[in-house]
Amino acid sequence: MQKIQRSRIPTSIWTLGLVSMLMDISSEMIHSLLPVFMVSSLGMSVMLVGLIDGIAESTTLIVKVFSGALSDKLGKRKSLAVIGYGLSAFSKPFFALAQGLNLLLFARMCDRIGKGIRGAPRDALIADITPPEIRGAAFGLRQSLDTLGAVAGPLLATGLMIIWANDFRLVFWLAAIPGFAAMFLLLFGVQEPKTIPKPSDGFPLQAKNLRRLSSRYWSVVLLGGLFTLARFSEAFLLLRAQQLEIPMAYIPLVMVAMNLIYAVSAYPFGKLSDRSAPSTLLAAGLLVLIVADLMFALSASWLGLIVGVALWGIHMGMTQGLLASMVASHAPAELRGTAFGMFNLISGICLLIASLIAGMLWESMGSTATFFAGAAFAATSLVLLFSMNLNRKLTS
């Protein structure tokens, strides 16, 4: 039998993963505490937390449309990514300075706009650098390293909150350090391909260019939106932990547990996706999400909470890198930035809707209704996944 030679993951992919890890340390030091800070220190309602989180995260994904298209038009990805990482780094001190809604919203929006600017160009850059036969592994590796940062960030936040007696603002100040480190590592440590194909006709977001994106690609976009609608903001996991009377300093450990499972599982599932039919993993991921939501809804102890958090992390590891790899595989090379941007635009709209619904249900009917609704959305997505027969369409 002929032995298949597997390509090695390029060094720049490892560096991009480390950049993502450092920025996630910075961001999660803040985000693991932010919902509780907003409710307990600034006196905001849970519904307002959900609204701000939904608007901020949706803005991230909408900005990715334009940054991705611009990276296609310019034939350059790295410079836009540096700008995005830099804006997020510069936003961190404003969280520490916020005394009310206005400055906090400004900081949140700057941070998320920076994430939006860098996201699609970075993902397109990964696809440009990586051989097609190992794209699933490459995206899984970046997700794993990124998520290790999401583990380290809340751990640092927890330790600093214990040491400094719940001083939110001091933790927010220190979060800027790894953020700036990420920006400089990207600037000096990643080499962009010398040539990236450019669209031949005008700006990539024109209708005639969008029509070049295949039906297989748009099926992935629809599927990504359904997944996002079923998975609302993780801020509600933190609020559920607070509701179960977990001490405030230990609430960030919820994100540590979830992201540790996510980090450990993303790379193996990414490698598996290079060898197996995507719909199998996607369906399994939805089943895991349904069980996770039911655990959050029905459990009244920290043990049930941890089981739900672990299942949530497994679901993320099974699906997120796979969806990114599917986008890259079904988009023309000269429109990859645009393709990632459009994918994230639909996901952003769905995230805003999901976060608003979750916040309203929490305020009007309680946390149990919020998680039951998440399970219902996931079950609906599972039915639609089978009815669309995406396994055949995406792998044929």
PyMOL commands that set and color helices and strands:
alter all, ss='L'
color gray80, all
select helices_A, chain A and resi 11-31+34-41+46-74+78-97+101-129+132-163+168-174+176-189+207-210+215-230+235-243+248-250+252-273+278-298+302-329+333-365+367-388+390-395
alter helices_A, ss='H'
color red, helices_A
deselect
rebuild
show_as cartoon
